[in-house]
Amino acid sequence: MKTTLLVIDDDTHVQALLQRIFEREGYDVVAATTGAEGLDALPRHPIDVVLLDLHLPDQDGLSVLSKMRVEEHDQPVLMMSGEGTVESAVRATQLGAVDFLQKPL
């Protein structure tokens, strides 16, 4: 069974690039452009890892991560941001993110 990644990023170029790279490496990829879409995808797909943008149009990635934990979705989360601060990286790790990646990746 393939590992499935959920990419939550409103930048469709970044999303498409990550999807191409990971699919080429043999992963399945589910894509979402808003936090709400990402949260909706979690119970509907066998997600193994989440790549989550810090800035989304409907809510910030930290809120999405917090909601994931409240809803008991315990997948590893990699936060991504082109404009992240030390404070947001620390907060993400406090909420359970395993890493904070600076864009461009």
Biopython code that builds the backbone (N, CA, C, O; Angstrom):
import numpy as np
from Bio.PDB.StructureBuilder import StructureBuilder

atoms = [
    (1, "MET", "N", (0.835, -1.180, 0.000)),
    (1, "MET", "CA", (0.000, 0.000, 0.000)),
    (1, "MET", "C", (0.883, 1.247, 0.000)),
    (1, "MET", "O", (1.851, 1.335, 0.755)),
    (2, "LYS", "N", (0.539, 2.202, -0.850)),
    (2, "LYS", "CA", (1.319, 3.426, -0.969)),
    (2, "LYS", "C", (1.081, 4.362, 0.216)),
    (2, "LYS", "O", (0.008, 4.369, 0.821)),
    (3, "THR", "N", (2.102, 5.142, 0.528)),
    (3, "THR", "CA", (1.960, 6.203, 1.512)),
    (3, "THR", "C", (1.187, 7.350, 0.865)),
    (3, "THR", "O", (1.446, 7.708, -0.284)),
    (4, "THR", "N", (0.244, 7.921, 1.601)),
    (4, "THR", "CA", (-0.575, 9.012, 1.076)),
    (4, "THR", "C", (-0.258, 10.299, 1.819)),
    (4, "THR", "O", (-0.270, 10.350, 3.049)),
    (5, "LEU", "N", (0.026, 11.337, 1.042)),
    (5, "LEU", "CA", (0.322, 12.656, 1.582)),
    (5, "LEU", "C", (-0.853, 13.585, 1.317)),
    (5, "LEU", "O", (-1.481, 13.520, 0.260)),
    (6, "LEU", "N", (-1.143, 14.439, 2.272)),
    (6, "LEU", "CA", (-2.128, 15.504, 2.087)),
    (6, "LEU", "C", (-1.363, 16.814, 2.031)),
    (6, "LEU", "O", (-0.682, 17.186, 2.987)),
    (7, "VAL", "N", (-1.477, 17.517, 0.899)),
    (7, "VAL", "CA", (-0.843, 18.821, 0.737)),
    (7, "VAL", "C", (-1.929, 19.878, 0.846)),
    (7, "VAL", "O", (-2.844, 19.927, 0.024)),
    (8, "ILE", "N", (-1.825, 20.732, 1.873)),
    (8, "ILE", "CA", (-2.786, 21.816, 2.069)),
    (8, "ILE", "C", (-2.039, 23.118, 1.814)),
    (8, "ILE", "O", (-1.277, 23.588, 2.658)),
    (9, "ASP", "N", (-2.269, 23.691, 0.641)),
    (9, "ASP", "CA", (-1.569, 24.912, 0.233)),
    (9, "ASP", "C", (-2.422, 25.633, -0.799)),
    (9, "ASP", "O", (-2.884, 25.019, -1.761)),
    (10, "ASP", "N", (-2.635, 26.929, -0.608)),
    (10, "ASP", "CA", (-3.459, 27.686, -1.545)),
    (10, "ASP", "C", (-2.692, 28.115, -2.787)),
    (10, "ASP", "O", (-3.299, 28.573, -3.755)),
    (11, "ASP", "N", (-1.380, 27.976, -2.781)),
    (11, "ASP", "CA", (-0.572, 28.291, -3.963)),
    (11, "ASP", "C", (-0.607, 27.070, -4.882)),
    (11, "ASP", "O", (0.063, 26.070, -4.628)),
    (12, "THR", "N", (-1.389, 27.164, -5.942)),
    (12, "THR", "CA", (-1.586, 26.010, -6.822)),
    (12, "THR", "C", (-0.299, 25.586, -7.525)),
    (12, "THR", "O", (-0.158, 24.421, -7.897)),
    (13, "HIS", "N", (0.638, 26.509, -7.712)),
    (13, "HIS", "CA", (1.916, 26.142, -8.336)),
    (13, "HIS", "C", (2.742, 25.269, -7.388)),
    (13, "HIS", "O", (3.308, 24.259, -7.806)),
    (14, "VAL", "N", (2.808, 25.656, -6.122)),
    (14, "VAL", "CA", (3.523, 24.862, -5.123)),
    (14, "VAL", "C", (2.843, 23.506, -4.973)),
    (14, "VAL", "O", (3.503, 22.468, -4.926)),
    (15, "GLN", "N", (1.527, 23.532, -4.901)),
    (15, "GLN", "CA", (0.754, 22.303, -4.751)),
    (15, "GLN", "C", (1.019, 21.339, -5.915)),
    (15, "GLN", "O", (1.266, 20.153, -5.696)),
    (16, "ALA", "N", (0.969, 21.845, -7.137)),
    (16, "ALA", "CA", (1.192, 21.010, -8.319)),
    (16, "ALA", "C", (2.619, 20.474, -8.353)),
    (16, "ALA", "O", (2.839, 19.319, -8.719)),
    (17, "LEU", "N", (3.586, 21.303, -7.974)),
    (17, "LEU", "CA", (4.984, 20.874, -7.952)),
    (17, "LEU", "C", (5.180, 19.748, -6.940)),
    (17, "LEU", "O", (5.792, 18.728, -7.257)),
    (18, "LEU", "N", (4.666, 19.927, -5.732)),
    (18, "LEU", "CA", (4.790, 18.884, -4.712)),
    (18, "LEU", "C", (4.090, 17.609, -5.152)),
    (18, "LEU", "O", (4.605, 16.511, -4.943)),
    (19, "GLN", "N", (2.925, 17.749, -5.757)),
    (19, "GLN", "CA", (2.195, 16.576, -6.222)),
    (19, "GLN", "C", (2.998, 15.810, -7.268)),
    (19, "GLN", "O", (3.104, 14.586, -7.196)),
    (20, "ARG", "N", (3.563, 16.520, -8.236)),
    (20, "ARG", "CA", (4.376, 15.854, -9.277)),
    (20, "ARG", "C", (5.584, 15.153, -8.667)),
    (20, "ARG", "O", (5.862, 14.000, -8.996)),
    (21, "ILE", "N", (6.292, 15.830, -7.793)),
    (21, "ILE", "CA", (7.502, 15.259, -7.193)),
    (21, "ILE", "C", (7.164, 14.003, -6.392)),
    (21, "ILE", "O", (7.797, 12.962, -6.562)),
    (22, "PHE", "N", (6.169, 14.107, -5.525)),
    (22, "PHE", "CA", (5.854, 12.966, -4.664)),
    (22, "PHE", "C", (5.228, 11.809, -5.433)),
    (22, "PHE", "O", (5.506, 10.650, -5.127)),
    (23, "GLU", "N", (4.398, 12.097, -6.415)),
    (23, "GLU", "CA", (3.829, 11.014, -7.216)),
    (23, "GLU", "C", (4.912, 10.311, -8.017)),
    (23, "GLU", "O", (4.865, 9.093, -8.190)),
    (24, "ARG", "N", (5.879, 11.060, -8.502)),
    (24, "ARG", "CA", (6.999, 10.462, -9.229)),
    (24, "ARG", "C", (7.796, 9.521, -8.321)),
    (24, "ARG", "O", (8.370, 8.537, -8.788)),
    (25, "GLU", "N", (7.828, 9.829, -7.031)),
    (25, "GLU", "CA", (8.539, 8.993, -6.059)),
    (25, "GLU", "C", (7.686, 7.843, -5.530)),
    (25, "GLU", "O", (8.141, 7.072, -4.685)),
    (26, "GLY", "N", (6.450, 7.723, -6.025)),
    (26, "GLY", "CA", (5.614, 6.592, -5.673)),
    (26, "GLY", "C", (4.583, 6.829, -4.581)),
    (26, "GLY", "O", (3.957, 5.884, -4.102)),
    (27, "TYR", "N", (4.402, 8.085, -4.184)),
    (27, "TYR", "CA", (3.408, 8.411, -3.162)),
    (27, "TYR", "C", (2.076, 8.768, -3.819)),
    (27, "TYR", "O", (2.038, 9.216, -4.965)),
    (28, "ASP", "N", (0.989, 8.564, -3.082)),
    (28, "ASP", "CA", (-0.308, 9.109, -3.475)),
    (28, "ASP", "C", (-0.412, 10.484, -2.839)),
    (28, "ASP", "O", (0.064, 10.687, -1.722)),
    (29, "VAL", "N", (-1.032, 11.437, -3.541)),
    (29, "VAL", "CA", (-1.155, 12.797, -3.032)),
    (29, "VAL", "C", (-2.607, 13.250, -3.126)),
    (29, "VAL", "O", (-3.251, 13.132, -4.168)),
    (30, "VAL", "N", (-3.102, 13.769, -2.012)),
    (30, "VAL", "CA", (-4.410, 14.406, -1.951)),
    (30, "VAL", "C", (-4.117, 15.885, -1.753)),
    (30, "VAL", "O", (-3.296, 16.246, -0.910)),
    (31, "ALA", "N", (-4.785, 16.751, -2.526)),
    (31, "ALA", "CA", (-4.508, 18.186, -2.458)),
    (31, "ALA", "C", (-5.730, 18.952, -1.964)),
    (31, "ALA", "O", (-6.870, 18.602, -2.271)),
    (32, "ALA", "N", (-5.466, 20.007, -1.189)),
    (32, "ALA", "CA", (-6.509, 20.901, -0.699)),
    (32, "ALA", "C", (-5.969, 22.326, -0.741)),
    (32, "ALA", "O", (-4.787, 22.558, -0.485)),
    (33, "THR", "N", (-6.845, 23.279, -1.065)),
    (33, "THR", "CA", (-6.392, 24.672, -1.161)),
    (33, "THR", "C", (-6.820, 25.522, 0.025)),
    (33, "THR", "O", (-6.406, 26.677, 0.131)),
    (34, "THR", "N", (-7.633, 24.982, 0.914)),
    (34, "THR", "CA", (-8.041, 25.708, 2.116)),
    (34, "THR", "C", (-7.915, 24.781, 3.322)),
    (34, "THR", "O", (-7.832, 23.561, 3.181)),
    (35, "GLY", "N", (-7.903, 25.380, 4.498)),
    (35, "GLY", "CA", (-7.866, 24.581, 5.706)),
    (35, "GLY", "C", (-9.089, 23.698, 5.839)),
    (35, "GLY", "O", (-8.985, 22.538, 6.239)),
    (36, "ALA", "N", (-10.249, 24.244, 5.505)),
    (36, "ALA", "CA", (-11.486, 23.475, 5.596)),
    (36, "ALA", "C", (-11.448, 22.256, 4.676)),
    (36, "ALA", "O", (-11.855, 21.166, 5.079)),
    (37, "GLU", "N", (-10.967, 22.427, 3.451)),
    (37, "GLU", "CA", (-10.858, 21.294, 2.521)),
    (37, "GLU", "C", (-9.904, 20.239, 3.073)),
    (37, "GLU", "O", (-10.168, 19.041, 2.974)),
    (38, "GLY", "N", (-8.812, 20.685, 3.648)),
    (38, "GLY", "CA", (-7.847, 19.753, 4.224)),
    (38, "GLY", "C", (-8.431, 18.968, 5.380)),
    (38, "GLY", "O", (-8.265, 17.751, 5.460)),
    (39, "LEU", "N", (-9.119, 19.667, 6.280)),
    (39, "LEU", "CA", (-9.757, 18.990, 7.416)),
    (39, "LEU", "C", (-10.830, 18.014, 6.946)),
    (39, "LEU", "O", (-10.989, 16.942, 7.529)),
    (40, "ASP", "N", (-11.567, 18.374, 5.898)),
    (40, "ASP", "CA", (-12.584, 17.477, 5.343)),
    (40, "ASP", "C", (-11.957, 16.232, 4.714)),
    (40, "ASP", "O", (-12.559, 15.158, 4.730)),
    (41, "ALA", "N", (-10.754, 16.371, 4.163)),
    (41, "ALA", "CA", (-10.095, 15.251, 3.492)),
    (41, "ALA", "C", (-9.569, 14.210, 4.478)),
    (41, "ALA", "O", (-9.473, 13.031, 4.137)),
    (42, "LEU", "N", (-9.233, 14.627, 5.678)),
    (42, "LEU", "CA", (-8.604, 13.701, 6.633)),
    (42, "LEU", "C", (-9.427, 12.453, 6.931)),
    (42, "LEU", "O", (-8.876, 11.354, 6.876)),
    (43, "PRO", "N", (-10.707, 12.564, 7.240)),
    (43, "PRO", "CA", (-11.452, 11.328, 7.523)),
    (43, "PRO", "C", (-11.846, 10.545, 6.271)),
    (43, "PRO", "O", (-12.272, 9.394, 6.368)),
    (44, "ARG", "N", (-11.704, 11.164, 5.098)),
    (44, "ARG", "CA", (-12.154, 10.507, 3.859)),
    (44, "ARG", "C", (-11.039, 9.775, 3.125)),
    (44, "ARG", "O", (-11.310, 8.998, 2.210)),
    (45, "HIS", "N", (-9.785, 10.012, 3.515)),
    (45, "HIS", "CA", (-8.645, 9.392, 2.835)),
    (45, "HIS", "C", (-7.692, 8.806, 3.878)),
    (45, "HIS", "O", (-7.635, 9.284, 5.011)),
    (46, "PRO", "N", (-6.948, 7.776, 3.494)),
    (46, "PRO", "CA", (-5.977, 7.188, 4.427)),
    (46, "PRO", "C", (-4.678, 8.019, 4.438)),
    (46, "PRO", "O", (-3.661, 7.590, 3.891)),
    (47, "ILE", "N", (-4.721, 9.189, 5.053)),
    (47, "ILE", "CA", (-3.593, 10.127, 5.037)),
    (47, "ILE", "C", (-2.523, 9.666, 6.019)),
    (47, "ILE", "O", (-2.816, 9.357, 7.173)),
    (48, "ASP", "N", (-1.271, 9.624, 5.543)),
    (48, "ASP", "CA", (-0.140, 9.236, 6.390)),
    (48, "ASP", "C", (0.663, 10.441, 6.877)),
    (48, "ASP", "O", (1.166, 10.438, 8.001)),
    (49, "VAL", "N", (0.783, 11.466, 6.038)),
    (49, "VAL", "CA", (1.577, 12.657, 6.357)),
    (49, "VAL", "C", (0.873, 13.873, 5.770)),
    (49, "VAL", "O", (0.284, 13.800, 4.691)),
    (50, "VAL", "N", (0.938, 15.005, 6.497)),
    (50, "VAL", "CA", (0.324, 16.249, 6.041)),
    (50, "VAL", "C", (1.398, 17.301, 5.847)),
    (50, "VAL", "O", (2.211, 17.536, 6.741)),
    (51, "LEU", "N", (1.405, 17.940, 4.673)),
    (51, "LEU", "CA", (2.228, 19.115, 4.420)),
    (51, "LEU", "C", (1.274, 20.298, 4.448)),
    (51, "LEU", "O", (0.366, 20.383, 3.621)),
    (52, "LEU", "N", (1.471, 21.204, 5.385)),
    (52, "LEU", "CA", (0.492, 22.236, 5.696)),
    (52, "LEU", "C", (1.105, 23.621, 5.621)),
    (52, "LEU", "O", (2.066, 23.924, 6.328)),
    (53, "ASP", "N", (0.545, 24.460, 4.760)),
    (53, "ASP", "CA", (1.011, 25.838, 4.618)),
    (53, "ASP", "C", (0.556, 26.652, 5.824)),
    (53, "ASP", "O", (-0.530, 26.427, 6.360)),
    (54, "LEU", "N", (1.377, 27.585, 6.242)),
    (54, "LEU", "CA", (1.044, 28.434, 7.384)),
    (54, "LEU", "C", (-0.051, 29.432, 7.041)),
    (54, "LEU", "O", (-0.908, 29.719, 7.877)),
    (55, "HIS", "N", (-0.035, 29.968, 5.818)),
    (55, "HIS", "CA", (-0.995, 31.000, 5.420)),
    (55, "HIS", "C", (-1.982, 30.428, 4.402)),
    (55, "HIS", "O", (-1.602, 30.076, 3.285)),
    (56, "LEU", "N", (-3.241, 30.340, 4.796)),
    (56, "LEU", "CA", (-4.295, 29.838, 3.936)),
    (56, "LEU", "C", (-5.392, 30.887, 3.850)),
    (56, "LEU", "O", (-5.489, 31.744, 4.729)),
    (57, "PRO", "N", (-6.222, 30.840, 2.812)),
    (57, "PRO", "CA", (-7.224, 31.896, 2.635)),
    (57, "PRO", "C", (-8.330, 31.907, 3.691)),
    (57, "PRO", "O", (-8.888, 32.966, 3.979)),
    (58, "ASP", "N", (-8.656, 30.758, 4.270)),
    (58, "ASP", "CA", (-9.773, 30.715, 5.205)),
    (58, "ASP", "C", (-9.354, 30.696, 6.671)),
    (58, "ASP", "O", (-10.139, 31.071, 7.542)),
    (59, "GLN", "N", (-8.139, 30.270, 6.951)),
    (59, "GLN", "CA", (-7.617, 30.222, 8.316)),
    (59, "GLN", "C", (-6.133, 29.935, 8.249)),
    (59, "GLN", "O", (-5.635, 29.475, 7.222)),
    (60, "ASP", "N", (-5.417, 30.202, 9.335)),
    (60, "ASP", "CA", (-3.980, 29.931, 9.268)),
    (60, "ASP", "C", (-3.702, 28.459, 9.563)),
    (60, "ASP", "O", (-4.518, 27.760, 10.165)),
    (61, "GLY", "N", (-2.550, 28.017, 9.129)),
    (61, "GLY", "CA", (-2.182, 26.621, 9.282)),
    (61, "GLY", "C", (-2.100, 26.172, 10.732)),
    (61, "GLY", "O", (-2.344, 25.004, 11.034)),
    (62, "LEU", "N", (-1.759, 27.091, 11.634)),
    (62, "LEU", "CA", (-1.702, 26.739, 13.049)),
    (62, "LEU", "C", (-3.090, 26.368, 13.565)),
    (62, "LEU", "O", (-3.232, 25.457, 14.380)),
    (63, "SER", "N", (-4.110, 27.078, 13.088)),
    (63, "SER", "CA", (-5.490, 26.736, 13.462)),
    (63, "SER", "C", (-5.878, 25.368, 12.920)),
    (63, "SER", "O", (-6.527, 24.581, 13.608)),
    (64, "VAL", "N", (-5.480, 25.090, 11.691)),
    (64, "VAL", "CA", (-5.769, 23.783, 11.091)),
    (64, "VAL", "C", (-5.087, 22.687, 11.903)),
    (64, "VAL", "O", (-5.707, 21.670, 12.215)),
    (65, "LEU", "N", (-3.825, 22.887, 12.246)),
    (65, "LEU", "CA", (-3.089, 21.894, 13.035)),
    (65, "LEU", "C", (-3.751, 21.687, 14.391)),
    (65, "LEU", "O", (-3.890, 20.552, 14.848)),
    (66, "SER", "N", (-4.154, 22.761, 15.027)),
    (66, "SER", "CA", (-4.833, 22.668, 16.318)),
    (66, "SER", "C", (-6.139, 21.874, 16.191)),
    (66, "SER", "O", (-6.429, 21.020, 17.030)),
    (67, "LYS", "N", (-6.920, 22.151, 15.154)),
    (67, "LYS", "CA", (-8.174, 21.427, 14.931)),
    (67, "LYS", "C", (-7.919, 19.949, 14.636)),
    (67, "LYS", "O", (-8.684, 19.084, 15.060)),
    (68, "MET", "N", (-6.836, 19.667, 13.904)),
    (68, "MET", "CA", (-6.485, 18.272, 13.635)),
    (68, "MET", "C", (-6.275, 17.517, 14.937)),
    (68, "MET", "O", (-6.748, 16.391, 15.098)),
    (69, "ARG", "N", (-5.566, 18.141, 15.861)),
    (69, "ARG", "CA", (-5.260, 17.473, 17.128)),
    (69, "ARG", "C", (-6.513, 17.318, 17.989)),
    (69, "ARG", "O", (-6.687, 16.292, 18.647)),
    (70, "VAL", "N", (-7.384, 18.324, 17.989)),
    (70, "VAL", "CA", (-8.633, 18.236, 18.742)),
    (70, "VAL", "C", (-9.497, 17.105, 18.191)),
    (70, "VAL", "O", (-10.138, 16.378, 18.950)),
    (71, "GLU", "N", (-9.510, 16.961, 16.867)),
    (71, "GLU", "CA", (-10.288, 15.905, 16.219)),
    (71, "GLU", "C", (-9.558, 14.560, 16.216)),
    (71, "GLU", "O", (-10.011, 13.600, 15.593)),
    (72, "GLU", "N", (-8.432, 14.506, 16.914)),
    (72, "GLU", "CA", (-7.626, 13.300, 17.090)),
    (72, "GLU", "C", (-7.045, 12.742, 15.794)),
    (72, "GLU", "O", (-6.903, 11.529, 15.641)),
    (73, "HIS", "N", (-6.711, 13.633, 14.868)),
    (73, "HIS", "CA", (-5.938, 13.237, 13.682)),
    (73, "HIS", "C", (-4.475, 13.383, 14.073)),
    (73, "HIS", "O", (-3.989, 14.496, 14.271)),
    (74, "ASP", "N", (-3.779, 12.264, 14.183)),
    (74, "ASP", "CA", (-2.423, 12.296, 14.716)),
    (74, "ASP", "C", (-1.329, 12.105, 13.661)),
    (74, "ASP", "O", (-0.205, 11.725, 13.990)),
    (75, "GLN", "N", (-1.656, 12.368, 12.406)),
    (75, "GLN", "CA", (-0.655, 12.230, 11.351)),
    (75, "GLN", "C", (0.488, 13.220, 11.588)),
    (75, "GLN", "O", (0.269, 14.312, 12.114)),
    (76, "PRO", "N", (1.714, 12.833, 11.194)),
    (76, "PRO", "CA", (2.816, 13.785, 11.244)),
    (76, "PRO", "C", (2.511, 14.971, 10.319)),
    (76, "PRO", "O", (2.009, 14.790, 9.210)),
    (77, "VAL", "N", (2.819, 16.177, 10.789)),
    (77, "VAL", "CA", (2.559, 17.391, 10.023)),
    (77, "VAL", "C", (3.865, 18.139, 9.811)),
    (77, "VAL", "O", (4.617, 18.385, 10.754)),
    (78, "LEU", "N", (4.121, 18.496, 8.559)),
    (78, "LEU", "CA", (5.231, 19.368, 8.206)),
    (78, "LEU", "C", (4.636, 20.715, 7.835)),
    (78, "LEU", "O", (3.924, 20.825, 6.837)),
    (79, "MET", "N", (4.921, 21.736, 8.626)),
    (79, "MET", "CA", (4.442, 23.086, 8.322)),
    (79, "MET", "C", (5.354, 23.692, 7.267)),
    (79, "MET", "O", (6.555, 23.421, 7.239)),
    (80, "MET", "N", (4.769, 24.521, 6.390)),
    (80, "MET", "CA", (5.531, 25.193, 5.337)),
    (80, "MET", "C", (5.154, 26.671, 5.336)),
    (80, "MET", "O", (3.996, 27.029, 5.554)),
    (81, "SER", "N", (6.149, 27.524, 5.087)),
    (81, "SER", "CA", (5.837, 28.941, 4.957)),
    (81, "SER", "C", (6.986, 29.675, 4.291)),
    (81, "SER", "O", (8.158, 29.361, 4.499)),
    (82, "GLY", "N", (6.620, 30.657, 3.488)),
    (82, "GLY", "CA", (7.604, 31.551, 2.907)),
    (82, "GLY", "C", (7.815, 32.774, 3.778)),
    (82, "GLY", "O", (8.750, 33.545, 3.565)),
    (83, "GLU", "N", (6.945, 32.947, 4.754)),
    (83, "GLU", "CA", (6.999, 34.133, 5.608)),
    (83, "GLU", "C", (6.909, 33.757, 7.079)),
    (83, "GLU", "O", (6.403, 34.538, 7.886)),
    (84, "GLY", "N", (7.385, 32.589, 7.433)),
    (84, "GLY", "CA", (7.277, 32.127, 8.805)),
    (84, "GLY", "C", (8.216, 32.860, 9.746)),
    (84, "GLY", "O", (9.283, 33.328, 9.348)),
    (85, "THR", "N", (7.803, 32.949, 10.989)),
    (85, "THR", "CA", (8.627, 33.561, 12.022)),
    (85, "THR", "C", (9.075, 32.483, 12.997)),
    (85, "THR", "O", (8.555, 31.367, 12.987)),
    (86, "VAL", "N", (10.031, 32.821, 13.826)),
    (86, "VAL", "CA", (10.476, 31.892, 14.856)),
    (86, "VAL", "C", (9.308, 31.547, 15.773)),
    (86, "VAL", "O", (9.154, 30.400, 16.190)),
    (87, "GLU", "N", (8.488, 32.547, 16.083)),
    (87, "GLU", "CA", (7.340, 32.318, 16.958)),
    (87, "GLU", "C", (6.358, 31.316, 16.353)),
    (87, "GLU", "O", (5.856, 30.435, 17.051)),
    (88, "SER", "N", (6.084, 31.451, 15.044)),
    (88, "SER", "CA", (5.146, 30.521, 14.414)),
    (88, "SER", "C", (5.753, 29.118, 14.330)),
    (88, "SER", "O", (5.031, 28.129, 14.462)),
    (89, "ALA", "N", (7.052, 29.017, 14.115)),
    (89, "ALA", "CA", (7.707, 27.709, 14.088)),
    (89, "ALA", "C", (7.645, 27.045, 15.463)),
    (89, "ALA", "O", (7.378, 25.848, 15.568)),
    (90, "VAL", "N", (7.891, 27.825, 16.511)),
    (90, "VAL", "CA", (7.817, 27.288, 17.869)),
    (90, "VAL", "C", (6.391, 26.851, 18.182)),
    (90, "VAL", "O", (6.175, 25.775, 18.741)),
    (91, "ARG", "N", (5.425, 27.678, 17.826)),
    (91, "ARG", "CA", (4.016, 27.341, 18.085)),
    (91, "ARG", "C", (3.622, 26.072, 17.336)),
    (91, "ARG", "O", (2.920, 25.221, 17.881)),
    (92, "ALA", "N", (4.070, 25.944, 16.092)),
    (92, "ALA", "CA", (3.760, 24.749, 15.294)),
    (92, "ALA", "C", (4.311, 23.493, 15.969)),
    (92, "ALA", "O", (3.620, 22.478, 16.039)),
    (93, "THR", "N", (5.527, 23.551, 16.456)),
    (93, "THR", "CA", (6.099, 22.374, 17.119)),
    (93, "THR", "C", (5.389, 22.096, 18.442)),
    (93, "THR", "O", (5.238, 20.935, 18.821)),
    (94, "GLN", "N", (4.952, 23.137, 19.151)),
    (94, "GLN", "CA", (4.181, 22.933, 20.378)),
    (94, "GLN", "C", (2.857, 22.230, 20.087)),
    (94, "GLN", "O", (2.370, 21.449, 20.905)),
    (95, "LEU", "N", (2.281, 22.511, 18.923)),
    (95, "LEU", "CA", (1.023, 21.873, 18.522)),
    (95, "LEU", "C", (1.242, 20.476, 17.938)),
    (95, "LEU", "O", (0.280, 19.760, 17.661)),
    (96, "GLY", "N", (2.506, 20.091, 17.753)),
    (96, "GLY", "CA", (2.789, 18.742, 17.299)),
    (96, "GLY", "C", (3.370, 18.607, 15.911)),
    (96, "GLY", "O", (3.559, 17.486, 15.439)),
    (97, "ALA", "N", (3.664, 19.717, 15.234)),
    (97, "ALA", "CA", (4.316, 19.604, 13.924)),
    (97, "ALA", "C", (5.702, 18.994, 14.107)),
    (97, "ALA", "O", (6.401, 19.292, 15.076)),
    (98, "VAL", "N", (6.088, 18.141, 13.168)),
    (98, "VAL", "CA", (7.397, 17.496, 13.291)),
    (98, "VAL", "C", (8.514, 18.345, 12.695)),
    (98, "VAL", "O", (9.684, 18.140, 13.016)),
    (99, "ASP", "N", (8.165, 19.297, 11.831)),
    (99, "ASP", "CA", (9.180, 20.178, 11.258)),
    (99, "ASP", "C", (8.501, 21.410, 10.676)),
    (99, "ASP", "O", (7.291, 21.424, 10.451)),
    (100, "PHE", "N", (9.297, 22.437, 10.439)),
    (100, "PHE", "CA", (8.819, 23.695, 9.847)),
    (100, "PHE", "C", (9.734, 23.991, 8.674)),
    (100, "PHE", "O", (10.910, 24.303, 8.859)),
    (101, "LEU", "N", (9.194, 23.894, 7.463)),
    (101, "LEU", "CA", (9.983, 24.051, 6.249)),
    (101, "LEU", "C", (9.800, 25.457, 5.676)),
    (101, "LEU", "O", (8.682, 25.957, 5.558)),
    (102, "GLN", "N", (10.916, 26.074, 5.326)),
    (102, "GLN", "CA", (10.888, 27.399, 4.737)),
    (102, "GLN", "C", (10.722, 27.287, 3.220)),
    (102, "GLN", "O", (11.439, 26.522, 2.574)),
    (103, "LYS", "N", (9.778, 28.044, 2.646)),
    (103, "LYS", "CA", (9.611, 28.095, 1.198)),
    (103, "LYS", "C", (10.553, 29.154, 0.646)),
    (103, "LYS", "O", (10.829, 30.129, 1.346)),
    (104, "PRO", "N", (11.050, 29.014, -0.553)),
    (104, "PRO", "CA", (10.808, 27.871, -1.451)),
    (104, "PRO", "C", (11.501, 26.626, -0.937)),
    (104, "PRO", "O", (12.600, 26.685, -0.385)),
    (105, "LEU", "N", (10.834, 25.496, -1.130)),
    (105, "LEU", "CA", (11.343, 24.221, -0.626)),
    (105, "LEU", "C", (12.574, 23.793, -1.386)),
    (105, "LEU", "O", (13.141, 22.739, -1.098)),
]
sb = StructureBuilder()
sb.init_structure("model")
sb.init_model(0)
sb.init_chain("A")
sb.init_seg("    ")
for serial, (resi, resn, name, xyz) in enumerate(atoms, 1):
    if name == "N":
        sb.init_residue(resn, " ", resi, " ")
    sb.init_atom(name, np.array(xyz, "f"), 0.0, 1.0, " ", f" {name:<3s}", serial, name[0])
structure = sb.get_structure()
